[in-house]
Amino acid sequence: MSKKKGWLLLGLLALCAAAFAGYIYMGRQQDNSAPEISFQSEELQVSVTADDAALLEGVTAWDEQDGDVTSSIVVERVSNISSDQQATVTYAAFDQAGNVAKAQRTLRYTDYQSPRFSLSQPLVFSSNRTADVMNFISATDAFDGSLDDRIKASLVGGEGDLTDVGTHEVEFRVTNSMGETIYLTTPVEIYPDGLYNASIQLTQNIVYLQQGAAFTPESYLVEMTSGSQTITINNTWGVTVQTSSDVNTQVPGCYSVAYTVTSGTMTGHTRLAVVVEE
């Protein structure tokens, strides 16, 4: 073969290769069809500790040109939780041409529990003590752990001050990362200095009850202490217990029980916060 013919053949081959590449490129450019995402089930049940790998269980994607593109699927987002404690997870899948498909399915957390408040002490204070209620309230949930830095508080009605003697309704609220906000409306009581000379210990300072549950206020009393003297409230002769309660376990809401306990010269006063849940 002559040198001239050789160069001509090489030129034709290069031209054919360029044309073929252009054909492939144009074919890719004309691929406007996104993959199709499929689910084994339309609802996924997982633990609150589930990672993206668990959320991708039972999800596949198929593209007309590229075939199986399941490996391209990503979890795009998980919605806030709804009132019936469901969320929606959104998935995205890609093909080689850059087309994107999106699909959603229902997500139900098998062990989800709404955030809950806790109190390190009852919200009852002598007027000679600063009632810094935020030091004694906490909130936690399964997603975020401690929510203490997200707790907000406001006086119901917006009037008065926690330095004033009396009973003040305070609303505490907190929102977790799933967008659920819970509220605790409870009395904060300021009594005149010297009115009581003993402190009362409860089994817990806030109790959560299911709607319709039995409730015995006296069962939460443990002991009363004044100086070096401590008595067991429910097993000591001569102890008088007075309770004032608005708790109605048939109706979900926030309630309070006020206790005044007297034994000889000892008198103590405290409150138990009660939350009735649906």
Buried (B, 14 or more C-beta within 10 A) or exposed (E): EEEEEEEEEEEEEEEEEEEEEEEEEEEEEEBEEBBBBEBEEEEBEBEEEBEEEEBBEEBBBBBEBBEEBBEBBEBEEBBEBEEEEBBBBBBBBBBEBEBEBEBBBBBBBEEBEBBBBBBEBBBBBBBEEEBEBEEBBBBBBBBBEEBEEBBEBEBEEEEEEBEEEBBBBBBBBBBBEBEBEBEBBBBBBBBEEEEBEBBBBBEEBBBBBEEEEEBEBEEBBBBBBBEEEBBEBEEEEEBEBEBEBEBEBEEEBBBBBBBBBBBEEBBBBBBBBBBBEE
